[in-house]
Amino acid sequence: MNVLKNYLELTKPKVVLMMLITAIVGMLLASKTLPSIYLVIISMTGIGLCASSAATINQIIDRNIDANMARTSNRPLPQGDITTFNASLFAFALMIAGTVILVSQVNTLTAVLTVASLVGYAFIYTVFLKRATPQNIVIGGLAGAAPPLLGWTSVTNSIDPNALLLVLIIFVWTPPHFWALAIYRKDDYARESIPMLPVTHGVRFTKLQIILYTVLLLLVSLLPFIVLMSGNIYLFSALGLGLFYLYSSIKMYLTDDDDYPMTSFKYSIYYIFLIFFALLVDHFI
């Protein structure tokens, strides 16, 4: 059981679950009726396997850094519970299985986009961007924003502007979401010379950026209503969630409480779940 638990931990199951939830929302919003259960299950399986592969590759590449950071030191690779070779085989198997499922049972477009997001996160972000620029999470966030589009294309086999709006919401949400965590873990990143924004530009500057991105997120979140993709239920939900997120960001800027960035980080997770849930409720009601 410990072996299975260790391999499961390599896949970052909580992160993958969040991605799959937004992908399912993309599927449901792409159709006026419910897609077939088979299509939902097989699409989520293929996307989930590829996302798990990307998470595993990320941990393989970052294993030495993870060993020296409090948040990640207990992961299987730093602890020696799984060898790098076995983790690499595991990641490769997940990628191949996920890609084959998507190509054979869903459509090629979804498979190509899924593999592209895998490469973007596992290699372009982890290998290059993370160590190259304090804007790493801004640029690299595009790969993590792809799941709603993947869900949409699995139903329609086409890229729709409305699907790209969903991607845009997650893309703009990612920096303030992650920067709050980066503030909380600033010392870990500084020790490993990873140029996260709080390390290179300071905590106060990062908090200001979080406020600015939260304002932008509030504006972007209104676009589905503006383009008539959604109605009043979503509009009032987006306004309420966005204004509270902005309040949380401003409060974090004004307080010196070292624990508050983690409070903001946790709220950001609730925010993204609730705003996508509001889209679903509005769509079907």
Buried (B, 14 or more C-beta within 10 A) or exposed (E): EEEEEBBEBBBBBEBBEBBBBBBBBBBBBBEEEEBEEEBBEBBBBBBBBBBBBBBBBBBBBBBEBBBEBEEBEEBBBBEEBBEEEBBEEBBEEBBEBBBEBBBEBBBEBBBBBBBBBBBBBBBBBBBEBBBEBBBBBBBBBBBBBBBBBBBBBBBBEEEBEBBBBBBBBBBBBBBBBBBBBBBBBBEBBBEBEBBBBBBBBEBEEBBBBBBEBBBBBBEBBBBBBEEEBBEEBBBEBBBEBBEEBBEBBBEBBEEEEEEBBBBBBBBBEEBBBBBBBBBBEBBEE
